[in-house]
Each structure stands twice: as C-alpha cells, then as structure tokens.
Amino acid sequence: MSPCHNGGMGQHSTSFNNWKEARRKRAFELKRQGWKQRTIAAALGISEATVSKWVADMDKLGTEGWRSKPYGHRPRKLREEHLQRIPELLSHGAEAYGFRGQLWTCARVRAVIGEEFGVLYHQAHVSRLLKALKWTPQMPIERASQRDEAAIEKWRVEVWPVLKKRRGKRARLLS
C-alpha cells in the first residue's frame, strides 16, 4: 500500500510521515467502518495484539492516535566535551586512579567517569561509549621484570631450530 494511498478506496490523502503511519491510519479507518480487529490484522498482515494496541491509542488520543510518536530518547548524560576527554583521562593509566594494574575494564572506566564528571553509567553502556570513541580494550602483556631479552633471542635463534630438527627426526623414526 502506498503511503499516500487510502488503502484501495481510490482517494488520495495528505502524505504521511512514513508507511507505518499510513498502515495505522488504514487500521483506524477499517475499525470505524465496523471491521473486527482480527479481520483488520489479517488484512494488514499484522498481529491482533498490534491492532488492539493501536485501537487503545485511538481511544486515548483520538484521531491523532495513528500518527508516529517520536522515540523517547533521554538527553545524553555526558556533555560532548566530557566525552572527548575520556581517552585523555584513560591514557594516564588505571593506576593513576588507584586501581591495581594497568588493565582498563568497563567497571573501572565507569568509576573514573563517575569520579571525574559525577555521572554513573551501566557497565554495558560504558562499553558502547568506548566503542564510539574508538577506544579498544587494551590487555597488558605480562612479562617477568627479570626477563633477559638477549638470552631469549639467543635461545630462539640457536637452540629452538636444533630442537625442532630433533623432533622431526624422532617423529620419522617412530612412524
């Protein structure tokens, strides 16, 4: 059904905000003509529960009940300039905020946002905020502080190839 077409009646009406409005308006018109909700649902390819909700809206709101309602998004809790400061704050490291270790978790970021801006978010929403800021989770590489890089490199270059060759010979002897 075209959004501007009155459901096969041959009459054109004013343009609607979208095709969903047109479908709701058509359902209301059919209800006024005496159609049963089950028949309206079948004719429009929607559930009876949807038609029931629409009819309740019409009863409550009158003829404007078929119009689209704007989504009720809440205004953002953090101002844009605060959002842009988050990566800078996190770059100081988790230990700068009293956490043990440098790993940033959503719970830790949530605590920092609360401390810095007085705004509390759910941890799942903190994850979405960080993704929008293109801040990816950073996992620290855990290495021993006594680690001898020169010895490790020597082993990788000299010892490992010999061990690999021996393993290959042993595998061939066993088969």
WOHUVEN-V878471 format. One record per residue. RES is the residue in three letters. SS is DSSP state (H for helix, E for strand, L for the rest). PSI is psi in degrees with one decimal (999 if undefined). OMEGA is omega in whole degrees, 0 to 359 (NA if undefined). Layout:
BEGIN
RES/SS/PSI/OMEGA  RES/SS/PSI/OMEGA
END
This chain:
BEGIN
MET/L/129.9/179  SER/L/141.7/182  PRO/L/-23.8/182  CYS/L/0.0/184  HIS/E/140.8/185  ASN/L/54.4/171  GLY/L/41.2/175  GLY/L/2.8/182  MET/L/-6.5/178  GLY/L/2.2/180  GLN/L/140.5/175  HIS/E/139.7/178  SER/L/-177.4/181  THR/L/154.8/181  SER/L/146.4/182  PHE/L/164.2/179  ASN/L/-32.4/179  ASN/L/173.6/183  TRP/H/-25.4/179  LYS/H/-39.7/176  GLU/H/-43.1/181  ALA/H/-41.0/180  ARG/H/-42.3/178  ARG/H/-42.5/180  LYS/H/-41.3/179  ARG/H/-40.9/179  ALA/H/-41.6/179  PHE/H/-40.2/178  GLU/H/-43.7/179  LEU/H/-37.9/178  LYS/H/-42.3/178  ARG/H/-29.5/179  GLN/L/-1.3/176  GLY/L/6.8/178  TRP/L/147.5/176  LYS/L/151.9/183  GLN/H/-38.0/180  ARG/H/-41.7/181  THR/H/-39.1/178  ILE/H/-45.4/181  ALA/H/-45.6/180  ALA/H/-41.2/182  ALA/H/-34.5/183  LEU/H/-3.4/178  GLY/L/38.7/179  ILE/L/172.1/182  SER/L/157.1/177  GLU/H/-34.5/179  ALA/H/-38.1/179  THR/H/-45.0/179  VAL/H/-40.7/180  SER/H/-43.3/178  LYS/H/-43.8/180  TRP/H/-42.1/180  VAL/H/-39.6/177  ALA/H/-40.6/176  ASP/H/-42.1/181  MET/H/-41.0/179  ASP/H/-37.8/183  LYS/H/-41.5/188  LEU/H/-6.7/182  GLY/H/-150.6/186  THR/H/-17.3/179  GLU/H/1.0/182  GLY/H/-20.3/181  TRP/H/-12.2/182  ARG/L/150.4/176  SER/L/142.2/177  LYS/L/137.3/177  PRO/L/143.7/178  TYR/L/141.3/183  GLY/L/59.9/177  HIS/L/136.6/176  ARG/L/152.3/173  PRO/L/148.9/181  ARG/L/138.4/180  LYS/L/-42.0/180  LEU/L/138.3/175  ARG/L/158.2/183  GLU/H/-42.0/181  GLU/H/-30.7/175  HIS/H/-43.1/178  LEU/H/-42.2/182  GLN/H/-20.7/179  ARG/H/-17.5/185  ILE/H/-50.3/180  PRO/H/-37.5/179  GLU/H/-42.9/179  LEU/H/-41.9/182  LEU/H/-24.7/181  SER/L/-17.1/178  HIS/L/-14.5/180  GLY/L/153.8/182  ALA/H/-32.5/181  GLU/H/-26.7/178  ALA/H/-20.2/179  TYR/H/14.9/175  GLY/L/7.3/178  PHE/L/152.3/179  ARG/L/122.4/182  GLY/L/164.1/185  GLN/L/1.8/183  LEU/L/126.4/174  TRP/L/125.1/173  THR/L/165.5/178  CYS/H/-36.8/180  ALA/H/-40.2/179  ARG/H/-43.1/179  VAL/H/-39.9/178  ARG/H/-43.9/180  ALA/H/-40.1/180  VAL/H/-44.2/178  ILE/H/-41.8/178  GLY/H/-42.7/181  GLU/H/-43.5/185  GLU/H/-39.5/189  PHE/H/-5.1/180  GLY/L/26.0/182  VAL/L/130.9/179  LEU/L/129.5/176  TYR/L/159.6/170  HIS/L/147.1/181  GLN/H/-37.6/180  ALA/H/-35.5/179  HIS/H/-32.8/177  VAL/H/-40.0/178  SER/H/-42.9/179  ARG/H/-39.4/178  LEU/H/-46.0/181  LEU/H/-37.6/178  LYS/H/-41.1/179  ALA/H/-30.6/179  LEU/L/2.0/182  LYS/L/35.6/176  TRP/L/111.2/183  THR/L/152.9/178  PRO/L/134.3/180  GLN/L/119.3/177  MET/L/122.0/179  PRO/L/147.6/176  ILE/L/118.7/182  GLU/L/117.8/179  ARG/L/148.0/178  ALA/L/142.3/180  SER/L/-23.4/180  GLN/L/5.7/186  ARG/L/131.7/180  ASP/L/97.8/185  GLU/H/-38.2/181  ALA/H/-43.7/180  ALA/H/-38.6/180  ILE/H/-44.5/180  GLU/H/-42.0/179  LYS/H/-45.1/180  TRP/H/-43.1/181  ARG/H/-37.6/184  VAL/H/-39.8/187  GLU/H/-47.7/188  VAL/H/-46.6/185  TRP/H/-46.2/179  PRO/H/-37.0/179  VAL/H/-44.5/179  LEU/H/-39.2/179  LYS/H/-41.9/179  LYS/H/-45.7/180  ARG/H/-42.6/180  ARG/H/-39.9/178  GLY/H/-41.7/179  LYS/H/-44.2/181  ARG/H/-41.3/180  ALA/H/-38.6/179  ARG/H/-36.0/179  LEU/H/-33.8/181  LEU/H/-20.4/183  SER/L/999/NA
END
